[in-house]
């Protein structure tokens, strides 16, 4: 089973890196006879770069079938690496070819946009990398006050402009346009990518995985945490599993129109209502307090692999959940749906008031399969290790969530303890 999981991830990467560009390379090669090796290399570089740009656009639509297969963090990771690789090949294409007029202008402008976007994205969107460097993290926080999330997302959509410019760039090159087999692939895949992107932007009604709901209730759990209850007839269109997160927006409320990810703390009940628990961490979350019951919300999902990860392993394995702060939210929907496993929860928060749903935790402790510990401040390593089930190195699944520092700490500790990496799952929101 574990090998099957790894194969999925390997095939996912191989398909986008090699299979997608392959038809472009094979078909264009028939029209490049007589060219020098350097010219051919430059043209191949440009073709592969464009194929990867199309893949980037498709991945940006957050295909749910891919999320269930490998997880959205893996999709975003490939999205970023493909972008950097596409930029490198685009520059190689630029250096190795010569053109003029509109052909040159469209190519150069696309390259400028792509270079600027990737530089910007590395700073604002590559949180895993930036979080490891304190100076970069501080610089990022300063710039975030200027460049709000909505502006960042809007700038990110300039990728579409870069792709369109490359499409025009190729259409203007006579000898490339004369290669019929290549143009069939080029135009066909460009059209399919465009349709896939447009499909995510229009026709909300009646589509699986998307719903227009109403805000049922909005109340404060603490000075920084709010609980939103959403519901409506369309909630049945959402494909929600325990531990999932959804993308939430409020299309009729200024500054709340850009989708943001939030975890479920409960699955839909018989009335189709479910809850999200959200901490005030920025402009979007800060404005949630002004929302009134009846406000229209758009929800996309579910996304996530918590439940799938558990299902891919032995049904008798114990579950150890180590979490902190608001990172505990997905576990509140996950725990009641997995009490057939022995569950050990270690839940910490900076403040006592930030420990959520303590009455629910107390109720779960009455169940024979649930052992829970929660406190203000981090648990010591020894406290956790001394309370793990017998044989935990080999027959236990570890679910890590919360602050990046907490996740990285326990990843390293479990690695030193010889825990198989396939038995560790994390789902970070700082993509």
VOGU-3710 file (C-alpha; in Angstrom, 3 decimals, decimal comma):
1> xxxxxxxxxx> 0,000/0,000/0,000  2,779/2,445/0,947  4,639/1,724/-2,291  1,423/2,467/-4,172  1,223/5,858/-2,420  4,795/6,682/-3,446  4,137/5,574/-7,025  1,240/8,020/-7,235  3,495/10,915/-6,268  6,295/9,850/-8,617
11> xxxxxxxxxx> 3,904/9,402/-11,548  2,329/12,782/-10,764  5,699/14,527/-11,103  6,860/12,510/-14,127  3,658/13,177/-16,062  3,832/16,939/-15,730  7,592/17,218/-16,196  8,053/14,812/-19,113  4,798/13,477/-20,581  3,116/16,872/-21,102
21> xxxxxxxxxx> 5,986/18,387/-23,192  6,713/15,175/-25,127  4,144/15,572/-27,965  5,331/19,155/-28,509  8,948/18,025/-28,874  8,119/15,103/-31,162  5,916/17,112/-33,514  8,091/20,224/-33,790  11,243/18,202/-34,482  9,928/17,312/-37,953
31> xxxxxxxxxx> 10,156/20,952/-39,038  13,582/21,805/-37,676  15,808/19,931/-40,137  18,804/21,914/-41,295  19,053/24,062/-38,182  22,141/24,195/-35,997  22,224/22,305/-32,723  22,185/25,561/-30,740  19,103/26,845/-32,570  17,270/23,561/-32,084
41> xxxxxxxxxx> 18,139/23,534/-28,372  16,771/27,068/-27,990  13,532/26,196/-29,790  13,059/22,998/-27,789  13,616/25,037/-24,624  10,888/27,484/-25,619  8,460/24,701/-26,498  9,006/22,853/-23,209  8,706/26,128/-21,300  5,306/26,811/-22,878
51> xxxxxxxxxx> 4,092/23,265/-22,169  5,025/23,735/-18,524  3,309/27,139/-18,454  0,092/25,443/-19,573  0,579/22,860/-16,830  1,027/25,679/-14,299  -2,258/27,278/-15,381  -4,055/23,939/-15,051  -2,579/23,260/-11,606  -3,636/26,747/-10,481
61> xxxxxxxxxx> -7,270/25,629/-10,860  -6,723/23,267/-7,884  -8,056/20,084/-9,552  -9,832/18,191/-6,783  -9,088/14,794/-8,308  -5,377/15,576/-8,039  -5,810/16,884/-4,496  -7,375/13,589/-3,413  -4,524/11,748/-5,159  -1,457/13,621/-3,885
71> xxxxxxxxxx> -2,706/16,588/-1,827  -2,913/20,295/-2,567  0,469/21,101/-0,949  2,146/18,721/-3,427  0,231/20,364/-6,284  1,387/23,814/-5,185  4,936/22,549/-4,777  4,999/21,218/-8,341  3,315/24,439/-9,519  6,196/26,477/-8,095
81> xxxxxxxxxx> 8,994/24,217/-9,327  7,514/24,058/-12,838  7,328/27,869/-12,875  11,022/28,207/-12,002  11,970/25,549/-14,564  9,809/27,210/-17,243  11,484/30,551/-16,535  14,951/29,022/-16,878  14,097/27,465/-20,249  12,415/30,687/-21,401
91> xxxxxxxxxx> 15,646/32,590/-20,798  17,600/29,859/-22,626  15,187/30,273/-25,533  15,655/34,046/-25,451  19,460/33,803/-25,500  19,588/31,200/-28,276  17,145/32,742/-30,787  16,919/35,990/-32,721  13,768/37,760/-33,885  12,368/41,209/-34,484
101> xxxxxxxxxx> 9,167/43,199/-34,606  6,039/41,893/-32,920  7,535/38,420/-32,534  10,314/39,811/-30,356  8,026/42,188/-28,462  5,496/39,527/-27,449  8,231/37,121/-26,392  10,157/39,729/-24,400  7,058/41,061/-22,632  5,996/37,557/-21,640
111> xxxxxxxxxx> 9,485/36,887/-20,278  9,451/40,112/-18,252  6,065/39,227/-16,724  7,150/35,668/-15,923  10,430/36,805/-14,344  8,710/39,416/-12,182  5,963/37,036/-11,069  8,333/34,275/-10,039  10,571/36,676/-8,130  7,524/38,061/-6,329
121> xxxxxxxxxx> 6,083/34,601/-5,682  9,310/33,291/-4,188  9,090/35,992/-1,545  5,344/36,027/-0,844  4,127/32,528/-1,634  7,107/30,260/-0,846  6,486/30,370/2,905  8,154/27,017/3,539  11,427/28,417/2,223  11,112/31,920/3,661
131> xxxxxxxxxx> 10,169/30,673/7,147  13,630/29,140/7,508  15,380/32,534/7,182  14,542/35,082/9,887  15,682/38,149/7,928  13,623/37,191/4,872  10,622/36,482/7,101  10,853/39,954/8,664  11,244/41,591/5,245  8,231/39,657/3,974
141> xxxxxxxxxx> 6,073/40,829/6,901  6,983/44,458/6,157  6,033/44,095/2,486  2,794/42,268/3,363  1,530/45,510/4,886  1,866/47,096/1,436  0,935/44,170/-0,809  -2,298/42,713/0,554  -3,348/39,137/-0,194  -5,886/40,263/-2,792
151> xxxxxxxxxx> -3,198/42,226/-4,663  -0,889/39,211/-4,520  -3,572/36,963/-6,029  -4,384/39,540/-8,705  -0,730/39,860/-9,700  -0,445/36,082/-9,797  -3,129/36,030/-12,487  -0,754/37,939/-14,762  0,556/34,483/-15,609  -2,411/34,232/-17,975
161> xxxxxxxxxx> -1,191/37,336/-19,790  2,271/35,776/-20,135  0,774/32,582/-21,584  -1,405/34,510/-24,052  1,611/36,536/-25,200  3,583/33,344/-25,862  0,613/31,921/-27,758  0,576/35,029/-29,996  4,380/34,909/-30,244  4,258/31,401/-31,734
171> xxxxxxxxxx> 1,365/32,189/-34,089  3,474/34,968/-35,629  6,393/32,678/-36,560  5,792/31,481/-40,128  8,038/28,415/-40,194  6,640/27,175/-36,872  3,075/27,759/-38,004  3,772/25,648/-41,095  4,414/22,546/-38,947  0,836/21,269/-38,970
181> xxxxxxxxxx> 1,201/18,409/-36,480  2,850/20,713/-33,944  0,211/23,418/-34,331  -2,560/20,866/-33,758  -1,012/19,956/-30,401  -0,119/23,557/-29,602  -3,564/24,995/-30,337  -5,428/21,984/-28,964  -3,707/21,852/-25,583  -3,870/25,645/-25,279
191> xxxxxxxxxx> -7,624/25,493/-25,884  -8,146/22,668/-23,383  -6,176/24,562/-20,743  -8,185/27,731/-21,376  -11,473/25,827/-21,110  -10,328/24,135/-17,903  -9,448/27,507/-16,376  -12,679/29,184/-17,494  -14,713/26,282/-16,136  -13,522/27,117/-12,622
201> xxxxxxxxxx> -14,553/30,770/-13,022  -18,084/30,390/-14,381  -21,222/28,265/-13,929  -21,293/27,842/-10,171  -24,756/26,409/-9,946  -25,176/22,639/-9,922  -21,492/21,727/-10,110  -19,976/19,084/-7,859  -17,501/20,520/-5,391  -18,858/24,080/-5,496
211> xxxxxxxxxx> -21,737/25,618/-3,581  -23,370/28,961/-2,938  -24,394/28,928/0,714  -25,643/31,270/3,405  -23,932/32,291/6,612  -26,138/30,832/9,366  -24,235/31,981/12,416  -21,126/34,040/13,176  -19,911/34,230/16,738  -16,678/34,720/18,644
221> xxxxxxxxxx> -14,963/31,857/20,492  -12,226/34,151/21,834  -10,827/37,594/21,110  -9,045/36,253/17,992  -11,066/33,203/16,928  -14,488/33,059/15,257  -16,807/30,196/14,419  -18,794/30,427/11,182  -21,762/28,144/10,532  -22,624/27,763/6,839
231> xxxxxxxxxx> -25,486/25,936/5,193  -27,925/25,750/2,329  -29,423/23,396/-0,222  -26,253/23,339/-2,297  -24,098/22,029/0,570  -24,790/18,496/-0,693  -22,764/19,390/-3,803  -19,620/19,657/-1,676  -17,459/16,546/-1,448  -16,442/16,800/2,209
241> xxxxxxxxxx> -14,477/14,294/4,264  -13,294/14,437/7,860  -10,254/16,705/8,232  -10,926/18,545/4,967  -10,561/22,229/4,256  -12,559/24,388/1,859  -11,962/27,628/-0,009  -14,326/30,311/1,250  -15,231/33,723/-0,154  -18,046/36,249/0,156
251> xxxxxxxxxx> -18,594/37,590/-3,384  -20,824/40,500/-2,360  -18,602/41,800/0,436  -15,676/44,088/-0,489  -12,238/42,673/0,391  -13,751/39,230/1,051  -14,158/38,160/-2,583  -10,862/36,252/-2,921  -11,120/32,579/-1,805  -9,174/31,607/1,326
261> xxxxxxxxxx> -8,653/28,094/2,776  -10,190/27,120/6,127  -10,547/23,745/7,847  -13,797/22,079/8,835  -14,424/21,569/12,532  -17,570/19,586/11,745  -18,970/17,725/8,768  -22,409/18,743/7,414  -25,305/17,654/9,616  -28,696/16,466/8,343
271> xxxxxxxxxx> -29,618/20,083/7,564  -26,455/20,527/5,497  -24,867/22,895/8,023  -21,168/22,747/8,897  -18,741/24,857/10,900  -15,427/26,579/10,215  -13,243/27,959/12,998  -11,045/30,848/11,889  -8,350/32,880/13,630  -7,899/36,585/12,927
281> xxxxxxxxxx> -4,574/36,577/11,082  -4,967/39,184/8,358  -7,184/41,512/6,351  -9,599/38,796/5,212  -10,077/37,128/8,584  -10,220/40,466/10,405  -13,242/41,522/8,347  -15,231/38,355/9,091  -16,571/39,910/12,288  -18,728/42,339/10,256
291> xxxxxxxxxx> -20,609/39,542/8,466  -24,253/39,050/9,346  -26,391/35,893/9,094  -27,800/35,551/5,594  -24,641/36,754/3,833  -23,980/34,788/0,632  -20,823/32,654/0,650  -19,114/30,693/-2,105  -17,474/27,468/-0,999  -15,244/25,121/-2,997
301> xxxxxxxxxx> -14,149/21,723/-1,727  -13,404/19,659/0,023  -9,684/19,466/-0,208  -7,264/17,514/1,908  -5,872/14,053/2,517  -6,206/13,466/6,259  -8,911/10,821/5,897  -7,377/9,360/2,741  -4,003/9,063/4,508  -5,586/7,112/7,361
311> xxxxxxxxxx> -7,517/4,879/4,942  -4,323/4,022/3,029  -2,802/2,419/6,124  -3,555/-0,477/8,444  -6,994/-0,143/10,025  -5,528/-1,228/13,385  -2,824/1,477/13,480  -2,915/3,976/16,343  -3,264/7,687/15,550  -1,066/10,246/17,298
321> xxxxxxxxxx> -2,129/13,848/16,689  0,349/16,564/17,662  -1,020/20,020/17,077  -0,915/23,617/18,204  -3,139/26,680/18,102  -5,607/27,039/15,256  -3,916/24,087/13,532  -6,106/21,815/15,645  -9,263/22,714/13,701  -9,248/19,819/11,175
331> xxxxxxxxxx> -8,786/17,327/13,995  -12,170/18,180/15,512  -13,914/16,708/12,466  -11,354/13,912/12,139  -11,480/12,496/15,676  -15,195/11,511/15,889  -14,959/9,771/12,511  -11,934/7,651/13,485  -12,654/6,419/16,998  -12,258/2,853/15,752
341> xxxxxxxxxx> -8,523/3,634/16,053  -6,676/4,279/19,296  -6,234/8,080/19,239  -3,684/10,086/21,229  -4,065/13,871/21,047  -1,429/16,389/22,187  -2,883/19,874/21,769  -1,179/23,072/22,934  -1,790/26,800/22,558  -0,028/29,985/23,621
351> xxxxxxxxxx> -2,992/31,055/25,771  -5,567/29,105/27,739  -8,366/30,930/25,903  -6,972/29,689/22,572  -7,623/26,052/23,485  -10,778/25,386/21,472  -13,787/23,197/22,281  -12,516/21,927/25,627  -15,957/20,580/26,578  -15,928/18,455/23,434
361> xxxxxxxxxx> -12,453/17,182/24,298  -13,641/16,222/27,784  -16,568/14,284/26,272  -14,225/12,368/23,973  -12,067/11,297/26,910  -15,033/9,153/27,999  -14,445/7,000/24,920  -12,155/4,023/25,480  -10,166/4,715/22,300  -9,413/8,383/22,978
371> xxxxxxxxxx> -6,603/9,760/25,128  -6,204/13,517/25,070  -3,821/16,057/26,574  -4,212/19,800/26,151  -2,439/22,671/27,835  -1,152/26,223/27,570  2,409/26,140/26,209  4,236/23,454/24,252  4,556/19,904/25,529  8,064/18,714/26,279
381> xxxxxxxxxx> 9,379/15,962/24,021  9,619/13,536/26,939  6,018/14,210/27,978  4,777/13,154/24,539  7,185/10,261/23,982  6,435/8,721/27,380  2,710/8,614/26,591  2,840/7,086/23,123  1,385/3,607/22,549  3,547/0,478/22,709
391> xxxxxxxxxx> 5,435/-0,120/19,462  4,776/3,422/18,239  7,827/3,467/15,970  6,297/0,849/13,663  2,522/0,718/14,072  1,438/4,317/14,594  0,410/7,125/12,258  1,488/10,645/13,200  -0,691/13,592/12,155  1,111/16,928/12,555
401> xxxxxxxxxx> -0,589/20,306/12,264  -0,212/23,842/13,543  2,771/26,225/13,530  5,534/25,454/11,036  8,117/25,339/13,825  6,098/22,686/15,683  5,724/20,561/12,559  9,417/20,788/11,636  10,444/19,964/15,214  8,402/16,775/15,350
411> xxxxxxxxxx> 9,387/15,735/11,842  13,051/15,838/12,867  12,419/14,101/16,180  10,400/11,295/14,591  13,024/10,887/11,881  15,699/10,413/14,564  13,426/7,841/16,214  13,419/5,856/12,931  9,712/6,404/12,247  8,926/5,659/8,601
421> xxxxxxxxxx> 8,233/8,944/6,771  5,246/7,228/5,135  3,634/7,094/8,583  3,848/10,872/9,082  1,292/13,266/7,617  1,258/17,055/7,679  -0,897/19,588/5,908  0,506/23,107/6,075  -1,438/26,187/4,958  1,614/28,369/4,329
431> x> 1,996/27,569/0,631
//
